[in-house]
Amino acid sequence: MILIYTPKITNRIRFIFNLIFRDLLHVKFNITNKTSEFRSYEGPKINYSYNALGDELFFFAHNLLFETGIKQQDISFVSFDGIKCPFAGFKNSLLPFDPFAAAFYLTTRYEEYLPYKRDKYDRFNSSESMALRMGFLKKPVVNIWAETIAGFIIRRYPNFIFPKRKYSFIPTIDIDSAWAYRQKGFVRSVMGYLKSLFALDFPEIAERTKVLSGLNNDPFDTFDFQFDLHQKYNLKPIYFILFAQYAQYDKNIHVFNKGFQSLIKSIADYAEVGIHPSFASNKAPKKLFKEIQLLSNVLNREVTRSRQHFLKLSFPCTYRNLIEADILEDYSMGYAAETGFRAGICDPFHFYDIDLETETNLKLFPFALMEGTLRDYHNISALDAIKHIKPIIDEIKAVNGTFISLWHNESLSNQKRWIGWHKVYEEMIKLALP
């Protein structure tokens, strides 16, 4: 067991040491604020305070973990192992920065509680991210720092053994629109024809007609392809279903459509299924609860996983609403406009509510890349996509983390702007396998 001394044991202290030692390094530890207990302990020990007590492993502590409330932080940076690390400027410390304060700031998304610039969907703009501005967004720095801390312990206490971590891969699919043309109903089909007619998009009119007449398959119906591919590589995907009332940003099939319900049940026969809370539900908890209940009724089981439609996160309200709705796992932690690690970490971790200063039971599963980020935000072609995907996977494998990918059924259609991306998906899977 590792004993950690700190002059004040706060909820922030408990959270971040749980994250580093329990969740990432998988070792037992205890925290004390008694110097006598710490001095007399003969096993591995760490001093996280303002002053060294002896020749123990000493990490100089920033004030962040001893504070309560939220305020603008004056953050200094220092380069360490090629990364600009925050909360720097400490002498006589094993590291020239505070990895525990830095990990807390990143994983709690502290900066998203502060005033920030919003994008057109009222989301935190990734360009405001400290990780992007400092150039470490594409590195799972919290995992890297945990391994660095473990290295110090092993060198000082060579008989102490850390369990081996195991890399894992979780493919996830969002179903924003199950079909491009089918099952839309008479009114939406007519409106689709009129829209294409006004745009003089005659190929679209022809394609819609062929699909609705049964001559062609619906381009978004890639579910057999997905099933075959996941079976081929023995993968266990998670699907997130948009199951909501039709609205400006929520345009899936009607929730009472029998064909749609049948599709959902067939997917649930071989994969885990979660809710894709609608854009409209983000500020309307009653809508969220209703969507979850409707999906639960179709599946005839509890729904405990979620990913926000449009990745719309608002701290802490979004996660509080999910907790109230008995969601246990959320997979929204990532950016639409950038690949990488929004919370600086590539493993599941618990949501810490800074307003309430408490670690919750809601577990967050950060994804590292979305195909739409590459294609739509960075205009990367299918031919070049793997060049951008492989480094992300390599970073995660280097720390034996968890790689979570985000794709959509429509991006596997091999049509229009998604020509060639079905091959990218399989190439990504091959690279991502353990």
N, C-alpha and C positions, 0 to 999 in steps of 0.2 A: 504493500500500500504506500502511496505517496502522501506525505503530510505537507499541507500548504499553510504558511503563516501569512496573515494579513491583519492590519490593526483594526479593521472594522469589517464585519461580515454583513454585506448588504445583499439584497435580492439580485442586483446586477452581478455581484461577485459570484453568487451561487450559480446563476444562469451561465455565465461564460466559462466557469471551470467545469460545470456539467457538460457543456458543449465540447470543450477541448479534450478533457480527460475521459469522460463517460462515453460520449457519442462518437468522437473521432479516434481516440487512442485506445478506448475500451479497457481502461484500467481503473482500479479502485483508488479512491483518494479520500482524504478528510481535510477539512478546513478548521483552523484554530486561530483565535486572536490572543492566545496566551503564550507569551515568550518562553516561559518556563517549560511548558509542554513541548514547544518546538525545539528548544535547545537540547532537551534530554532525549529526543527521538533519535534512534540510531539508523533508521531506514532512509530511503530517498526523501528528500525534503526540498521545498521551494519557498523562498521568501519573496512575497509580493508586497512591497511597502516602500517607504521613502528612505530607509537606511538598512544597510547590511547588518546582520547580527553576529556573523562569524564568517566561516568560509563556505557557507551553503550556496546553493544556486540562487542567485539574487537577480530579480527583475524589478527595476525601478517602476513604481506605479504612478500613472497619470491620475488626476483627480476624477476622471469621468466615472469610474466604477464606484466611487464613494459619494457621488452626487445623487440628487433626485430631481425630477423635472427635466424640462427640455430648454436648452438655450443654444445660441450660436457658439460654436466651438472655435477657438483659435488654434488651428492645426498646423503643426510644422511637419516637414517631410525629410527623410534621409534615404539615400540609396543603400540598399542591402541586398546582396545576391541579385543585382540587376533590377530590383523592384523599388519604386519610390514608396516607402512605407510611411504611413501617417503616425502621429503622436510620437514625434522624434524629439531628441535633444537631451538624452539622459546619459550621465557619466557613471562609471563604476557599475554598470549594469551589463548583464550577459549580452543584451542586444541594445543597439542604439535607438530603439523605439520600443513602445509598449505594445506587444502583440495582443494582449488581452483587451486593452481599451480599443485597439484597432479592430479586433474581431467583433467586439460588442457594437461598435459604431456601424460596421458593415452589415452584420447579420440582423440587427434590429431595424435596419433601414432608417437610422436616426435622422439622416438628412431629408427624408421624406416626411418627417414631422415638422420640419422648418418651412418657411415660405419658399416657394420654388416656382419656376416657369413651367406652365402646363402646355401640352401639345394640343392639337385640334380635337382630340377626343377627351380632353380634360384629364389627361394622365401626367404623371411625373415624366418630364422630358429627359431621355437618356443622356442628352448632351449636358445636362446639369449634374450628372453623376461624377462624384469625386474619382471613382475608379476609371472612368473614361478619360477625364481631364488629366489624370496622373499617369495614364498609360498602362494600368494593370487590370483592366476589365476582363481581358481574355486569360487571366491566370486565377486559379482557385487559391487565392492567397491565404485564406484561413486554414485550409488543409496544409498548405506549404509551411505556414508558421507552426502548426501543430506538430508536423514532422521535425521541424527545427528544434522545438522544445524537447521532443522525445530524444533527439540526438544528444542534447546537453545532458539529459538524465542518464542515457546509456554510457556516455563517456565518463561521467562521475561515478555511476553505480553500474559497473559492467555485468553484475549478476542479476540485475533487474530485467525482466523479460516483458516486452510488449507483444500482445497477440498480433498475429499477422492479419492485416486488413485484406479484404477481397473486393476487387473491382466488380461492378455490375452494370448492366445496361437495361434500361426500361424504355421501350418505344411507346409513344403515346400518339393517338390520333384524335383530332377535334372534328366533329361533324357539325359544321355550321349550316350546311345545306346538303341534305342527303342525296337529292337529285337536282339536276339543272332544269329539267322540264317536266318530268313525271310527277304525278301526285300533287300538283300545285292547285288544282281546282279550276273551275271554268273562268272565274273573274281574273285570277292571277295569270292564267294562260292567255286570255284576251289582252290583258294589259302588256304582257310580254311581246305579243305580236305587234301591238300598236307602237311600243317603244322601238322595236326593230324597224318597223315601217318608217317611222319619223326619222330614224337615223340612216335610212336607205341600206340597212344591213340585210340584204337578201340571202346571203349564205346562212345567217342566223335563223331566218324565217324557214329556210329549207330544212335545216338541221332539226329545229323544233318540230316541224311537221313530220319528219321521218321517225323521230323518237316517239311522238305521240301516236303515230299510226302503227308502231311496232316494227318498223323496218330497220331501225338502228337502236343500239343500246344507248341508254342515257350516259353521257360522258362522265358524270360524277359518280356513277355506279361502279366503283372500283373495289367493291367489298370482297368479291371472289379472289381478285388478285392479291389483296391484302392477306386474306385468310391463307392462301397457298404459300405466300412468302413467309409469313410468320410460322406456319407449320414446318416449312422447309428448314428453317434455322432454329426451330424449337424455342420460339420467343413467346413471351406472355405479355401482350400489349395491354394498354389501358385506353379505353375510348371515353371521350367526354362529349355528351349529347346536348346540343342546344334544344331545349324542350320548353318553348315559351310562346306567348302570344306574338303575333306578327307585329313588327314595329320597324322604325327607320333602320335600325342596326341589327334587328333580330328577324331573319327571313328564312327560317327553316320551315319544314312541312308542319301543317296543323297538328297539334298534340293528339287529337282524337282520330287522326287518319289511320285506318287499319293497316295499310301497307307500311307506314312509318313505324307503327308499333310492332308489327311483325319483324321488320328489319332489326329493330332494337333488341328484340328477344333472341333473334338468331345470332347477333353479335355477342350477347351475354352468355350464349352457350359455350363459347370458347375464350372469351376475354372478360376482363374486369370492366365494368361500366360505371362512369361517374357523371355528375351533372355539369353542364357548361352554363353556369348562371348567365342570364341574358344581360345585355348592356343596360336595359331599363331597370333591372332588379338591383343594380349596384347601390342605388339610393332609395330603394323601396323594399325593405325586408319582407313585407307581406308577399310580394311577387316571388322573392327567392324561396320562401317557405312553400308556396303553392307549386312552383316548378319542381322542387325536390319531391314533394308529395305525389305529384302526377307521374313523375318518372318512377318513383318507388312502386306505385300502383301497377304500372306496366310490367316492371321487373318482378314484382311480388317479393321484394326484398328491400332491406334498408339501403339507402344511398348515403355513403360516407366519404366519397371523394368528389373533388370539384376542381375546375379550372375556369377562371373568369373569362367570359367572352370579351374579345378585344384586349385581353390581359389587363383589364381595368381594375387597378388596385388603388385604394384610398386608405391611408393609414390613420388611425387603427380601425376605422369603421367597417371596411370590407371584411376583415378577419373576425371582428366581433360579431358581425351578422352571421358568418359561417359557423362560429362557435354556438351561437344561439340556435342555429338550425341543425345542430348535432353533426356537423361535418367534422371528420377526424383528420383528413389529409387534404391539402390543397397544393395544386401543381402550377400556380400562376406566376411563381417567382422567376421572372426573366423579362427581357425587353423585347418589344416588337421591332424596334429599329436597329438593334445591335445584338450580335451573338456574344456569348461570354457569361459572366457570373455576376448577376445583379447584386447579390448579397455576399459576393466574394468567396462562395463556398460551393462545392459540388457534391454535397451529401445532405440527406434530410436533417432538419433541425426544428426545434420548437419555436413557435411564435412567442416573442417576448413583447408584452404590451407596455410600452414606456410610460404612457399616461397613468396606468394602474400599477406600474412597477411590479409586474408579476409574469412568471413563465407560465404559459397556458398549455393545455393538452393538444392544441392544434398543431399538427406536424406539417412543415412546409417542405415540398420536394422541388428544388430549383431545377429548371430545364436550362440547357446550355445553348441550344440553337433551334431555330424555327426556319423551315424552308422559305417562308414568305419574307423573312428578314433578308435572306440572300437575294431572292428573285425580285421582290417588290421595292425594298428599301435601298438595296445596293446595286441593283441591276446586274447581278452576276448570272452568267449563262449556265446552262446545265453542264456544258463542257468544262467550265472552270470551278464548279461548285465544290468538288471534292478537295481542291487545293485549300479551300477555306474551312472545310469540315474536319479534315484530318488533324490539323494542329490542335483543335479543341479537344478531340478525342484523346490525342497524345498527352495533353496536359492532365486530363482526368485519369488516364491509366497510370501516369507517373506517380500519382498520389493514391492509387487504388481507390478511387472515388466512385461515384454513381453517375453514369452518363444518361441523361434523359433528353430524348429528342421530341420535337413537336412537328407533326405533319398533319395535313388535311386530306380527306378522301378525294377532293377535287384536284389536288396537285399531283395525283397519281394517274390522271386521266390520259396523259400523253397527247393532249390536244392544246391548240392555241398557245397561250403563254407558258404552258406546262409541258411542252414537247421535250422529251428526253429526261424529265425529272423522275419518272418511275425507275429508270436505270440508276439515277443518283441515289434513290432511296435504298436500292439493294446494295449498291457499293458502300453506302454509309453503314448498312447493317453488317456487311463483311468486316469492315474496319472496326466496328463497335463490339463485335463478339469477344467474349473473354479469352 
